[in-house]
């Protein structure tokens, strides 16, 4: 495993996330149907069909599944190209997370014309929009990419620039 390139590491992480995402979604579809199960006072497992985009936006439009698949694949292609140019393992993993999450949701849209969401966090009657493993991977991957670009990449670049001068 130590001989994997950064591209291979990112893609392997993407594949792992796709597998975990699809297993969890299939378990929800098979055993929860379209119900709800309280796990903790602030967390439920639910079964929600999201036909829209993140957080249930545009959820009423059933005809947009193929447009969302195409858009997701275009964005995934951008991240795949970027992954080829990465020289930092944490960034490769973050890009892999975005790719894996996007493809996990694409699989749902192709299979069901909707995405299976099932994680429901709430405080009292207020519920955060239900989401899934793929959504989490995308959000955490993008968050790391933004933080990396703001705080860590400039330091790496400065160090690399300094090392080339010495």
Secondary structure, DSSP 8 states (H G I E B T S, - for coil): -TT--HHHHHHHHHHHHHHHHHHHHHHHHHHTTT-EEEEETTEEEEEEEE-SSGGGTTTT-GGGHHHHHHHHHHHHHHHHHHHTT---HHHHHHHHHHHHHHHHHHHHHHHHSSEEEEEEEEETTEE---B-HHHHHHHHHHHHHHHIIIIIHHHHHHHHHHHHH-
